């Protein structure tokens, strides 16, 4: 599971060939003992949880980088190397 970005303690990853469980473009996010999965196109929480202040930061980042995330998703479902995405600054 490649790390595609890290910022404010959030670690954002995307699994290769991960279309079975959620069946839509999504990212996995870890923060301390929290884990969550968010849809890329809608920013919807699909599974898990994050502290609300970290979730707000993540949602802003998704909004800013949606096109890049979708491009990475296209690579991931083909098991091709993913590129890093700039952190929220």
Residue pairs with C-beta under 8 A, 6 or more apart in sequence:
1 13
1 14
1 15
1 16
1 28
2 13
2 14
2 16
2 81
2 82
3 11
3 12
3 13
4 12
4 13
4 14
4 27
4 69
4 72
4 82
4 83
4 84
4 85
5 12
5 61
5 65
5 84
5 85
5 86
5 87
6 12
6 87
7 57
7 61
7 87
7 88
7 89
8 54
8 57
8 87
8 88
9 31
9 32
9 54
10 29
10 30
10 31
10 50
10 54
10 57
10 58
10 61
11 29
11 30
11 31
12 27
12 28
12 29
12 58
12 61
12 85
13 27
13 28
13 29
13 30
14 27
14 28
14 69
14 72
14 73
14 76
14 82
15 28
15 76
16 76
16 77
16 79
17 76
17 77
17 79
18 26
18 76
18 77
19 77
22 37
22 39
22 46
22 47
24 39
24 40
24 41
25 39
25 40
25 41
25 69
25 70
25 73
26 37
26 38
26 39
26 40
26 46
26 73
27 37
27 38
27 40
27 62
27 69
28 35
28 36
28 37
29 35
29 36
29 37
29 38
29 50
29 58
31 50
31 51
31 54
34 48
34 49
34 50
34 51
34 54
35 48
36 45
36 47
36 48
36 49
36 50
36 55
37 45
37 46
37 47
37 48
38 44
38 45
38 46
38 58
38 59
38 62
39 46
40 62
40 66
40 69
40 70
40 73
41 66
41 70
43 59
43 62
43 63
45 55
50 58
57 88
60 88
61 87
61 88
62 69
64 88
65 85
65 86
68 83
68 85
69 85
71 83
72 82
72 83
72 85
75 81
75 82
75 83
76 82
